[in-house]
Amino acid sequence: MKVASKLVVAALATGMSLTGFAQQDRSMQFYRPDGQDGLNVFETSKEDTVEFKGINVRLGGDFTIQFQGLSQENSGDSLNTLGSDFNLPTANMDIDVQLEDGVRLHLRTYLSSRNHNDSWVKGGHLQIDKLDFINEGFLSGFMEMATIRVGLDEFNYGDAHFRRSDNGNSIYNPFVGNYIMDAFSTEVFGELTLQKNGFIGVVGLTNGKLNQSTVVNSNPTDPNSEDEDRAPSIFGKLGYDKQINDDFRFRLTGSFYSNQGEATGGYLYGGDRAGARYYNVMDDNYTSGRYNPRFKKLTAIQINPFVKYKGLEFFGVYEMISGGELENETKEGSFTQLGAELLYRFGGKNQFYVGGRYNSVSGEQTEDAETQTIDRMNVGGGWFLTKNVVTKVEYMTQSYSGKAYEGSKYEDGSFNGVMIEAAISF
């Protein structure tokens, strides 16, 4: 943690020293805009609209705070009583560097998060959209549709991660919380994205680990201990995204993720170390309100439709995940996640929006386990005061049901109430 703090101080000092030539022009090549202009942007565009004029450093930040007014209950009346108050503000610092024509570096540091009150590096990656650093025009025809990303950061599985809140950065999320099963992890990865005439293809590889280590023996003091069963994760995406006319846009993608090592690959729904948005609900864990099946082996498929007609937009999630057969002959279970968002944006600058989201997760932890179901509903709206400042108000409710919860604190469990969130991104 101390090392991370020193890195932040060094980065700030470097950014300030470079202000003279860096902050005069904040434009970046092949970059998702911060704030309202970045809404409904998924993979970065291949349109080459920014001229490279030399190294350019962009220092940005994100800040978010919520006022929480939730109450909770269960069958045993064993949950804490919640009051109405402010949650801990969260903050990010972003450093983006245009290193060369078509080559950009991204680094994100969490300055404050629910899970850590000190600064630490979330991750970073190098994005390559041109290979002119090898030789001018090198593979230019291929690179007109290709993007290469490598680093230790979030990777491109599914479309929901483009709309989620990432600690202090919540300006792209129309609601306060992320999905119940939040597909997000930071792992060592490499991926290739191809985009041509609306068609999208992604293929990538990660090492399957959230916490990096080269040690593979599970118990070094036991000479009979076996090495961990590790395996890389593979992921990919196929889709189509087209602005049909000025009023109508259609996007449909399907993504997959697979890891068959018992010591790797279990982080896809538990990789967010920053924390969930609904504080102290059902338990005091920093992921409260979410669900992570914690399968040791994992195969996941996520299908995402997105339709936008004028101010009306729909985003959906249909996700199927399953575990595998373990060495102890245990058969892991499977879950299905459904999500649907319907929004209407209006105003002279589309600065206002109203809408709702439905989200449910249902399945079994093991092949022989009872079914468990979690349902959530959000209804609310927001106002972009400027392109970089948004306020949100919502009413939400979440409930737990199924025989798997009988006898636990989740039996007939639920929480609901009002959330207010304010966010700044620049």
C-alpha positions as CSV (number, residue, x, y, z in Angstrom):
1,M,0.0,0.0,0.0
2,K,2.9,2.4,0.8
3,V,4.4,1.6,-2.6
4,A,1.1,2.5,-4.3
5,S,0.9,5.8,-2.4
6,K,4.4,6.7,-3.4
7,L,3.5,5.9,-7.0
8,V,0.5,8.3,-6.8
9,V,2.7,11.1,-5.4
10,A,5.3,10.5,-8.2
11,A,2.6,10.5,-10.8
12,L,1.1,13.7,-9.6
13,A,4.5,15.3,-9.5
14,T,5.2,14.1,-13.1
15,G,1.8,15.3,-14.3
16,M,2.3,18.7,-12.8
17,S,5.8,19.0,-14.4
18,L,4.3,18.1,-17.8
19,T,1.4,20.5,-17.5
20,G,2.9,23.0,-19.8
21,F,2.7,20.7,-22.9
22,A,0.3,18.1,-21.7
23,Q,-2.9,19.8,-20.4
24,Q,-3.2,22.4,-23.2
25,D,-4.5,19.6,-25.5
26,R,-6.4,16.9,-23.6
27,S,-7.5,15.0,-26.7
28,M,-6.4,11.4,-27.0
29,Q,-6.5,9.0,-30.0
30,F,-9.0,6.1,-30.0
31,Y,-10.2,7.2,-26.5
32,R,-13.6,6.9,-24.7
33,P,-14.6,10.4,-23.7
34,D,-15.1,11.1,-20.0
35,G,-18.5,12.3,-18.9
36,Q,-21.7,12.5,-20.9
37,D,-19.9,12.2,-24.3
38,G,-18.8,8.7,-23.3
39,L,-22.3,7.3,-22.7
40,N,-23.1,4.2,-24.8
41,V,-19.5,3.9,-26.0
42,F,-18.3,0.3,-25.8
43,E,-15.1,-0.6,-27.6
44,T,-13.1,2.5,-28.6
45,S,-13.7,3.6,-32.2
46,K,-11.3,3.0,-35.0
47,E,-11.9,6.5,-36.4
48,D,-8.6,8.3,-36.6
49,T,-9.7,11.8,-35.8
50,V,-6.9,13.1,-33.5
51,E,-3.6,14.2,-35.0
52,F,-0.5,13.0,-33.2
53,K,1.7,16.0,-32.3
54,G,4.1,14.4,-29.8
55,I,3.8,12.8,-26.4
56,N,0.7,14.0,-24.6
57,V,-0.2,13.4,-20.9
58,R,-3.8,13.6,-19.7
59,L,-4.5,13.7,-16.0
60,G,-8.1,13.0,-15.1
61,G,-10.2,12.0,-12.1
62,D,-13.5,10.6,-10.9
63,F,-15.4,11.3,-7.7
64,T,-18.6,9.8,-6.4
65,I,-20.7,10.0,-3.2
66,Q,-24.1,8.5,-2.2
67,F,-26.7,9.3,0.3
68,Q,-28.2,6.0,1.4
69,G,-31.7,5.6,2.9
70,L,-32.2,1.8,3.0
71,S,-33.9,-0.5,5.4
72,Q,-33.7,-4.3,5.6
73,E,-35.4,-7.4,7.1
74,N,-35.3,-11.2,7.2
75,S,-37.4,-14.0,8.7
76,G,-35.3,-14.1,11.9
77,D,-35.2,-10.3,12.5
78,S,-31.4,-10.7,12.9
79,L,-30.1,-8.0,10.6
80,N,-28.6,-4.6,11.7
81,T,-30.9,-1.6,11.7
82,L,-29.8,0.8,9.0
83,G,-30.0,4.6,9.2
84,S,-30.0,7.2,6.5
85,D,-26.6,8.9,6.0
86,F,-23.8,9.4,3.5
87,N,-21.5,6.6,2.3
88,L,-17.8,7.0,2.1
89,P,-16.9,9.1,-1.0
90,T,-14.8,7.2,-3.6
91,A,-12.2,8.7,-6.0
92,N,-10.0,7.6,-8.9
93,M,-7.0,9.2,-10.6
94,D,-6.4,8.5,-14.3
95,I,-3.2,9.0,-16.2
96,D,-3.5,8.6,-20.0
97,V,-0.4,9.1,-22.1
98,Q,-0.3,9.3,-25.9
99,L,3.1,7.7,-26.3
100,E,3.3,7.5,-30.1
101,D,0.9,7.8,-33.1
102,G,-1.7,5.1,-32.3
103,V,-0.1,4.0,-29.0
104,R,-1.7,5.0,-25.7
105,L,-1.1,4.1,-22.1
106,H,-3.8,4.0,-19.4
107,L,-3.3,3.8,-15.6
108,R,-6.0,4.0,-13.0
109,T,-5.4,4.5,-9.3
110,Y,-8.1,4.2,-6.6
111,L,-7.5,7.1,-4.3
112,S,-10.3,6.0,-1.9
113,S,-12.6,3.0,-2.0
114,R,-15.1,1.2,0.2
115,N,-12.6,-1.6,0.7
116,H,-9.4,0.4,1.1
117,N,-9.0,3.9,2.6
118,D,-5.6,4.3,1.1
119,S,-4.4,4.7,-2.5
120,W,-3.6,1.7,-4.7
121,V,-3.2,1.0,-8.3
122,K,-6.3,-0.7,-9.9
123,G,-4.4,-1.5,-13.1
124,G,-3.3,-0.3,-16.5
125,H,-2.8,-1.3,-20.1
126,L,-1.2,-0.4,-23.3
127,Q,-3.5,0.1,-26.3
128,I,-2.1,-0.1,-29.8
129,D,-4.1,1.1,-32.8
130,K,-1.2,1.6,-35.2
131,L,2.1,-0.1,-35.8
132,D,3.9,2.8,-37.3
133,F,6.5,2.6,-34.5
134,I,7.8,-0.5,-36.3
135,N,7.8,1.1,-39.7
136,E,5.5,3.8,-41.1
137,G,2.4,2.2,-42.6
138,F,3.3,-1.3,-41.2
139,L,0.3,-3.5,-41.6
140,S,-1.8,-0.4,-42.0
141,G,-4.7,-2.2,-43.7
142,F,-5.0,-4.6,-40.9
143,M,-4.6,-2.0,-38.2
144,E,-7.4,0.1,-39.7
145,M,-9.7,-2.5,-38.1
146,A,-7.5,-3.9,-35.3
147,T,-6.9,-2.8,-31.7
148,I,-4.4,-4.6,-29.4
149,R,-4.6,-4.2,-25.6
150,V,-2.1,-5.7,-23.1
151,G,-1.6,-5.1,-19.4
152,L,-3.0,-5.9,-16.0
153,D,-6.5,-4.4,-16.1
154,E,-10.1,-5.3,-16.8
155,F,-10.6,-7.3,-20.0
156,N,-13.4,-7.2,-22.5
157,Y,-15.9,-9.9,-21.5
158,G,-19.5,-8.9,-22.0
159,D,-20.9,-5.4,-22.5
160,A,-22.2,-4.7,-19.0
161,H,-18.7,-3.7,-17.8
162,F,-18.8,-0.7,-20.1
163,R,-21.8,0.6,-18.2
164,R,-20.8,-0.3,-14.6
165,S,-19.5,2.0,-11.8
166,D,-15.7,1.6,-11.3
167,N,-15.1,2.9,-7.9
168,G,-15.1,6.7,-8.3
169,N,-16.1,6.5,-11.9
170,S,-19.9,6.1,-12.0
171,I,-20.9,8.6,-14.7
172,Y,-21.6,5.9,-17.3
173,N,-23.9,4.0,-15.0
174,P,-27.5,5.3,-15.1
175,F,-28.2,3.7,-11.7
176,V,-26.4,3.5,-8.4
177,G,-25.4,-0.2,-8.2
178,N,-23.8,-2.6,-10.6
179,Y,-25.4,-5.9,-11.6
180,I,-25.9,-8.6,-8.9
181,M,-23.3,-10.9,-10.5
182,D,-20.8,-8.2,-11.5
183,A,-18.5,-9.6,-14.2
184,F,-15.3,-7.6,-13.6
185,S,-11.8,-8.7,-12.9
186,T,-8.3,-7.2,-13.2
187,E,-5.9,-9.9,-14.5
188,V,-2.8,-10.0,-16.7
189,F,-4.2,-10.1,-20.2
190,G,-3.8,-9.6,-23.9
191,E,-6.6,-9.2,-26.4
192,L,-7.2,-8.4,-30.0
193,T,-10.3,-6.6,-31.2
194,L,-11.4,-6.3,-34.8
195,Q,-14.0,-3.9,-36.0
196,K,-15.2,-3.6,-39.6
197,N,-18.5,-2.3,-41.1
198,G,-20.2,-2.7,-37.7
199,F,-19.0,-6.2,-37.1
200,I,-17.0,-6.8,-33.9
201,G,-14.7,-9.7,-32.9
202,V,-12.6,-10.0,-29.7
203,V,-10.3,-12.8,-28.7
204,G,-8.1,-12.7,-25.6
205,L,-6.2,-14.6,-22.9
206,T,-5.6,-13.9,-19.2
207,N,-3.6,-15.7,-16.6
208,G,-6.8,-16.2,-14.6
209,K,-5.4,-14.6,-11.4
210,L,-6.5,-11.5,-9.5
211,N,-3.5,-11.7,-7.1
212,Q,-0.3,-12.3,-8.9
213,S,2.2,-15.0,-7.6
214,T,4.6,-17.4,-9.1
215,V,4.3,-19.9,-6.2
216,V,2.4,-23.0,-7.2
217,N,2.8,-25.4,-4.2
218,S,-0.1,-25.2,-1.9
219,N,1.8,-26.0,1.3
220,P,5.6,-25.5,1.2
221,T,6.0,-27.2,4.6
222,D,4.4,-30.4,3.5
223,P,6.6,-32.5,1.2
224,N,3.6,-34.3,-0.1
225,S,1.6,-31.2,-1.1
226,E,0.7,-31.0,-4.7
227,D,1.1,-28.0,-7.1
228,E,-1.9,-25.9,-7.7
229,D,-4.1,-26.7,-10.7
230,R,-3.6,-23.6,-12.8
231,A,-4.9,-22.7,-16.2
232,P,-5.1,-19.6,-18.4
233,S,-8.5,-18.0,-19.1
234,I,-9.7,-17.6,-22.6
235,F,-12.4,-15.1,-23.6
236,G,-14.0,-13.7,-26.7
237,K,-16.8,-11.7,-28.2
238,L,-18.7,-11.5,-31.5
239,G,-21.2,-8.8,-32.3
240,Y,-22.7,-6.2,-34.6
241,D,-23.0,-2.5,-33.8
242,K,-24.5,-0.1,-36.3
243,Q,-25.9,3.4,-36.4
244,I,-28.7,2.6,-38.9
245,N,-29.7,6.2,-39.3
246,D,-29.7,9.4,-37.3
247,D,-32.4,8.1,-34.9
248,F,-31.7,4.4,-34.7
249,R,-28.8,2.4,-33.4
250,F,-28.6,-1.4,-33.0
251,R,-26.0,-3.5,-31.2
252,L,-26.0,-7.2,-30.3
253,T,-23.0,-9.1,-28.9
254,G,-22.3,-12.5,-27.4
255,S,-19.3,-13.1,-25.2
256,F,-17.7,-16.2,-23.6
257,Y,-15.2,-16.8,-20.8
258,S,-13.6,-20.1,-19.7
259,N,-11.1,-21.3,-17.2
260,Q,-10.7,-24.9,-16.1
261,G,-8.0,-24.6,-13.5
262,E,-9.1,-25.1,-9.9
263,A,-6.7,-22.5,-8.6
264,T,-7.5,-19.8,-11.3
265,G,-10.5,-18.4,-13.0
266,G,-12.7,-17.9,-10.0
267,Y,-12.4,-14.2,-10.0
268,L,-14.7,-13.1,-12.8
269,Y,-17.6,-12.2,-10.4
270,G,-15.3,-11.3,-7.4
271,G,-12.6,-9.2,-9.0
272,D,-13.9,-5.8,-7.9
273,R,-11.8,-5.0,-4.9
274,A,-13.2,-1.5,-4.6
275,G,-16.6,-2.6,-3.1
276,A,-20.3,-2.6,-3.8
277,R,-22.6,0.5,-3.7
278,Y,-25.3,-0.7,-1.2
279,Y,-23.5,-0.5,2.1
280,N,-24.1,-2.9,5.1
281,V,-27.1,-4.6,3.5
282,M,-27.6,-8.3,4.6
283,D,-24.0,-8.4,5.9
284,D,-21.0,-6.2,6.5
285,N,-18.9,-7.5,3.7
286,Y,-17.6,-4.9,1.2
287,T,-19.4,-6.8,-1.6
288,S,-22.8,-6.6,0.2
289,G,-25.8,-6.8,-2.2
290,R,-23.9,-8.7,-4.8
291,Y,-23.5,-12.5,-5.4
292,N,-20.4,-14.4,-6.4
293,P,-20.9,-18.1,-7.0
294,R,-17.1,-18.7,-6.3
295,F,-16.9,-21.6,-8.7
296,K,-13.3,-22.9,-8.9
297,K,-13.8,-23.8,-12.6
298,L,-15.9,-21.5,-14.7
299,T,-17.6,-21.2,-18.1
300,A,-19.6,-18.1,-18.7
301,I,-21.6,-16.8,-21.7
302,Q,-23.1,-13.2,-21.8
303,I,-25.5,-11.9,-24.5
304,N,-26.1,-8.2,-24.6
305,P,-28.7,-6.4,-26.9
306,F,-28.6,-2.6,-27.1
307,V,-31.2,-0.6,-29.0
308,K,-31.4,3.2,-29.1
309,Y,-34.2,5.1,-30.9
310,K,-33.9,8.8,-30.4
311,G,-34.0,9.4,-26.6
312,L,-35.2,5.9,-25.8
313,E,-32.7,3.2,-25.1
314,F,-32.7,-0.5,-24.0
315,F,-29.8,-2.5,-22.7
316,G,-30.1,-6.2,-21.8
317,V,-28.1,-9.0,-20.1
318,Y,-28.7,-12.7,-20.5
319,E,-25.9,-14.6,-18.8
320,M,-25.3,-18.3,-18.2
321,I,-22.5,-19.5,-16.0
322,S,-21.5,-23.0,-14.9
323,G,-18.8,-24.7,-12.8
324,G,-17.0,-27.9,-13.5
325,E,-16.1,-31.3,-12.2
326,L,-13.5,-31.0,-9.4
327,E,-10.8,-33.4,-8.3
328,N,-12.8,-34.3,-5.2
329,E,-15.6,-35.4,-7.6
330,T,-17.8,-32.5,-6.6
331,K,-19.9,-31.2,-9.5
332,E,-20.3,-27.4,-9.3
333,G,-23.6,-25.9,-10.2
334,S,-24.9,-23.2,-12.6
335,F,-26.6,-19.8,-12.5
336,T,-28.6,-17.6,-14.9
337,Q,-28.6,-13.8,-14.7
338,L,-31.1,-11.6,-16.4
339,G,-31.0,-7.9,-16.7
340,A,-33.0,-5.3,-18.6
341,E,-32.6,-1.5,-18.6
342,L,-35.1,0.9,-20.2
343,L,-34.2,4.6,-20.3
344,Y,-35.5,7.8,-21.8
345,R,-33.1,10.7,-22.2
346,F,-34.6,14.2,-22.9
347,G,-33.9,17.9,-22.7
348,G,-32.2,20.3,-25.1
349,K,-28.8,18.4,-24.5
350,N,-30.3,15.1,-23.4
351,Q,-29.2,16.1,-19.9
352,F,-32.1,14.4,-18.2
353,Y,-33.1,10.8,-18.1
354,V,-35.6,8.5,-16.3
355,G,-35.8,4.7,-16.4
356,G,-35.8,1.4,-14.7
357,R,-33.7,-1.7,-14.4
358,Y,-34.7,-5.3,-13.5
359,N,-32.0,-7.8,-12.5
360,S,-32.3,-11.4,-11.3
361,V,-29.9,-14.3,-10.5
362,S,-31.1,-17.8,-10.1
363,G,-29.4,-21.2,-9.8
364,E,-27.7,-23.8,-7.6
365,Q,-24.3,-23.7,-5.9
366,T,-23.7,-27.4,-6.6
367,E,-25.4,-29.9,-8.8
368,D,-27.4,-31.3,-5.9
369,A,-28.1,-28.0,-4.1
370,E,-31.4,-26.3,-3.7
371,T,-32.3,-23.3,-5.9
372,Q,-31.6,-19.8,-4.8
373,T,-32.9,-16.6,-6.4
374,I,-32.1,-12.9,-6.0
375,D,-34.3,-10.2,-7.5
376,R,-33.6,-6.5,-7.8
377,M,-35.6,-3.6,-9.2
378,N,-34.3,0.0,-9.7
379,V,-36.5,3.0,-10.7
380,G,-35.1,6.5,-11.0
381,G,-33.5,9.2,-13.0
382,G,-30.7,11.6,-13.4
383,W,-29.5,15.0,-14.4
384,F,-26.3,16.0,-16.1
385,L,-25.7,19.4,-14.7
386,T,-22.7,19.6,-17.1
387,K,-21.2,17.0,-19.3
388,N,-18.9,16.0,-16.4
389,V,-21.3,16.2,-13.5
390,V,-24.3,14.0,-12.9
391,T,-26.8,13.5,-10.0
392,K,-29.0,10.4,-9.7
393,V,-32.0,9.5,-7.6
394,E,-33.5,6.0,-7.4
395,Y,-35.8,3.8,-5.5
396,M,-34.5,0.2,-5.3
397,T,-35.6,-3.1,-3.8
398,Q,-33.8,-6.4,-3.6
399,S,-35.1,-9.8,-2.2
400,Y,-33.8,-13.3,-1.6
401,S,-35.9,-16.5,-2.0
402,G,-35.5,-20.2,-2.5
403,K,-35.0,-23.3,-0.3
404,A,-31.2,-22.8,-0.4
405,Y,-31.6,-19.8,2.0
406,E,-33.8,-21.6,4.6
407,G,-32.2,-21.4,8.0
408,S,-29.8,-18.6,7.0
409,K,-29.9,-14.9,7.5
410,Y,-31.0,-14.6,3.8
411,E,-34.3,-16.4,4.5
412,D,-37.0,-14.1,3.3
413,G,-34.3,-11.4,3.3
414,S,-34.8,-8.1,1.5
415,F,-33.7,-4.5,1.5
416,N,-35.1,-1.4,-0.1
417,G,-35.2,2.4,-0.1
418,V,-33.9,5.5,-1.7
419,M,-30.4,6.2,-3.0
420,I,-29.0,9.5,-4.2
421,E,-25.7,9.7,-6.0
422,A,-23.5,12.5,-7.3
423,A,-20.6,11.9,-9.6
424,I,-17.9,13.9,-11.4
425,S,-15.6,12.6,-14.1
426,F,-13.1,14.6,-16.2
